[in-house]
């Protein structure tokens, strides 16, 4: 009877060792999977950070471009006003010249 128990005990011991080995292997396998997932998550975080930085740089560039466009528009408006003022002066000079010509023609 004792031999039978010893055999059963050895058999149980071997089965427990096998179960423990399988559990260790599963832990290692899942650990590798978790590590792979963590690496992917970290990579995605880095990509998101780069994209955010690129978006910020593009936004800054767009803002600078808009400011330059506004400055160019303001300069164009200023030049247009000067041209309008010069056109008015030319028209006034023409009218004075016509008036002077008319005055000479009357005399």
PyMOL commands that set and color helices and strands:
alter all, ss='L'
color gray80, all
select helices_A, chain A and resi 2-106
alter helices_A, ss='H'
color red, helices_A
deselect
rebuild
show_as cartoon
